[in-house]
Amino acid sequence: MVIFVGVGHFKPGKTDQAVEALQAFMPTVQAEAGTLKYVVYRGVQNPDIVVFFEKYADEAAQEAHWASEEFKLFQEALGPLMDGQPIMGVVEKVASKS
């Protein structure tokens, strides 16, 4: 299993446009084999911050997601809306309540 987390900051006034792109992209993600969970959160105190939580069955599923034409188009749509580079990477569990 592979878990990926990303935190992006969008330009003020551009986050609603980014959220619309995210929502339009979700049906594609839901149809991908090996994508177990794909959740996007928006900041409450700072709504220009968006957090991605992605869980894949394996590395091949994650790579297939990133290699898809739909993902590349999604990235192109979000790029101009971003305020700086996102913080992102694969993570592992070190503690858990559950």
C-alpha atoms as a printed R data frame, in Angstrom:
   type eleno elety resid chain resno       x      y       z
1  ATOM     1    CA   MET     A     1   0.000  0.000   0.000
2  ATOM     2    CA   VAL     A     2   1.186  3.536  -0.817
3  ATOM     3    CA   ILE     A     3  -0.097  6.651   0.944
4  ATOM     4    CA   PHE     A     4   0.558 10.049  -0.584
5  ATOM     5    CA   VAL     A     5  -0.110 13.430   1.028
6  ATOM     6    CA   GLY     A     6   0.082 16.810  -0.665
7  ATOM     7    CA   VAL     A     7  -0.535 20.324   0.631
8  ATOM     8    CA   GLY     A     8  -1.110 23.097  -1.860
9  ATOM     9    CA   HIS     A     9  -1.684 26.792  -1.406
10 ATOM    10    CA   PHE     A    10  -3.765 28.571  -4.021
11 ATOM    11    CA   LYS     A    11  -3.682 32.227  -4.969
12 ATOM    12    CA   PRO     A    12  -6.326 34.300  -3.162
13 ATOM    13    CA   GLY     A    13  -9.541 34.255  -5.146
14 ATOM    14    CA   LYS     A    14  -8.498 31.184  -7.169
15 ATOM    15    CA   THR     A    15  -9.353 28.391  -4.740
16 ATOM    16    CA   ASP     A    16 -12.980 28.048  -5.816
17 ATOM    17    CA   GLN     A    17 -11.774 27.518  -9.395
18 ATOM    18    CA   ALA     A    18  -9.301 24.890  -8.131
19 ATOM    19    CA   VAL     A    19 -12.025 23.121  -6.134
20 ATOM    20    CA   GLU     A    20 -14.218 22.991  -9.257
21 ATOM    21    CA   ALA     A    21 -11.336 21.362 -11.179
22 ATOM    22    CA   LEU     A    22 -10.860 18.887  -8.319
23 ATOM    23    CA   GLN     A    23 -14.517 17.967  -8.278
24 ATOM    24    CA   ALA     A    24 -14.540 17.483 -12.061
25 ATOM    25    CA   PHE     A    25 -11.457 15.229 -11.780
26 ATOM    26    CA   MET     A    26 -12.914 12.977  -9.058
27 ATOM    27    CA   PRO     A    27 -14.953 10.647 -11.328
28 ATOM    28    CA   THR     A    28 -11.742  9.843 -13.210
29 ATOM    29    CA   VAL     A    29  -9.925  9.061  -9.953
30 ATOM    30    CA   GLN     A    30 -12.791  6.924  -8.674
31 ATOM    31    CA   ALA     A    31 -12.632  4.797 -11.831
32 ATOM    32    CA   GLU     A    32  -8.894  4.114 -11.569
33 ATOM    33    CA   ALA     A    33  -7.927  0.574 -10.646
34 ATOM    34    CA   GLY     A    34  -5.825  0.474  -7.497
35 ATOM    35    CA   THR     A    35  -6.889  3.859  -6.147
36 ATOM    36    CA   LEU     A    36  -8.266  2.936  -2.718
37 ATOM    37    CA   LYS     A    37  -8.913  6.416  -1.334
38 ATOM    38    CA   TYR     A    38  -8.630  9.917  -2.731
39 ATOM    39    CA   VAL     A    39  -9.819 12.695  -0.442
40 ATOM    40    CA   VAL     A    40  -9.263 16.417  -0.791
41 ATOM    41    CA   TYR     A    41  -9.661 18.729   2.206
42 ATOM    42    CA   ARG     A    42  -9.915 22.526   2.231
43 ATOM    43    CA   GLY     A    43  -8.657 24.658   5.094
44 ATOM    44    CA   VAL     A    44 -11.249 26.134   7.463
45 ATOM    45    CA   GLN     A    45  -9.163 29.024   8.832
46 ATOM    46    CA   ASN     A    46  -7.375 29.459   5.490
47 ATOM    47    CA   PRO     A    47  -9.577 28.270   2.613
48 ATOM    48    CA   ASP     A    48  -6.728 28.769   0.119
49 ATOM    49    CA   ILE     A    49  -4.986 25.668   1.518
50 ATOM    50    CA   VAL     A    50  -5.948 22.289   0.091
51 ATOM    51    CA   VAL     A    51  -4.732 18.929   1.400
52 ATOM    52    CA   PHE     A    52  -4.701 15.767  -0.720
53 ATOM    53    CA   PHE     A    53  -4.852 12.328   0.926
54 ATOM    54    CA   GLU     A    54  -4.367  9.487  -1.532
55 ATOM    55    CA   LYS     A    55  -4.132  5.751  -0.854
56 ATOM    56    CA   TYR     A    56  -3.113  3.285  -3.564
57 ATOM    57    CA   ALA     A    57  -3.004 -0.510  -3.577
58 ATOM    58    CA   ASP     A    58   0.631 -0.411  -4.648
59 ATOM    59    CA   GLU     A    59   3.303  1.685  -6.324
60 ATOM    60    CA   ALA     A    60   2.121  0.631  -9.785
61 ATOM    61    CA   ALA     A    61  -1.354  2.052  -9.102
62 ATOM    62    CA   GLN     A    62   0.127  5.342  -7.918
63 ATOM    63    CA   GLU     A    63   2.387  5.563 -10.967
64 ATOM    64    CA   ALA     A    64  -0.543  4.775 -13.286
65 ATOM    65    CA   HIS     A    65  -2.533  7.609 -11.689
66 ATOM    66    CA   TRP     A    66   0.298 10.098 -12.182
67 ATOM    67    CA   ALA     A    67   0.972  8.902 -15.741
68 ATOM    68    CA   SER     A    68  -2.636  9.231 -16.920
69 ATOM    69    CA   GLU     A    69  -3.500 11.864 -19.499
70 ATOM    70    CA   GLU     A    70  -6.363 13.065 -17.285
71 ATOM    71    CA   PHE     A    71  -3.950 13.713 -14.391
72 ATOM    72    CA   LYS     A    72  -1.610 15.683 -16.656
73 ATOM    73    CA   LEU     A    73  -4.522 17.849 -17.822
74 ATOM    74    CA   PHE     A    74  -5.600 18.285 -14.199
75 ATOM    75    CA   GLN     A    75  -2.101 19.461 -13.255
76 ATOM    76    CA   GLU     A    76  -2.094 21.934 -16.143
77 ATOM    77    CA   ALA     A    77  -5.402 23.355 -14.925
78 ATOM    78    CA   LEU     A    78  -4.196 23.745 -11.322
79 ATOM    79    CA   GLY     A    79  -0.694 25.046 -12.068
80 ATOM    80    CA   PRO     A    80  -1.614 28.687 -12.774
81 ATOM    81    CA   LEU     A    81  -3.842 28.763  -9.688
82 ATOM    82    CA   MET     A    82  -1.083 27.682  -7.282
83 ATOM    83    CA   ASP     A    83   0.734 30.099  -4.999
84 ATOM    84    CA   GLY     A    84   4.175 28.491  -4.831
85 ATOM    85    CA   GLN     A    85   5.197 24.855  -4.910
86 ATOM    86    CA   PRO     A    86   3.115 22.260  -3.062
87 ATOM    87    CA   ILE     A    87   4.551 20.177  -0.255
88 ATOM    88    CA   MET     A    88   4.047 16.530  -1.124
89 ATOM    89    CA   GLY     A    89   5.335 13.029  -0.716
90 ATOM    90    CA   VAL     A    90   4.723  9.417   0.157
91 ATOM    91    CA   VAL     A    91   4.239  8.891   3.887
92 ATOM    92    CA   GLU     A    92   4.257  5.984   6.340
93 ATOM    93    CA   LYS     A    93   2.334  5.534   9.570
94 ATOM    94    CA   VAL     A    94   4.336  6.069  12.737
95 ATOM    95    CA   ALA     A    95   1.449  6.357  15.214
96 ATOM    96    CA   SER     A    96  -2.285  5.823  15.160
97 ATOM    97    CA   LYS     A    97  -5.281  5.921  17.456
98 ATOM    98    CA   SER     A    98  -7.079  3.214  15.483
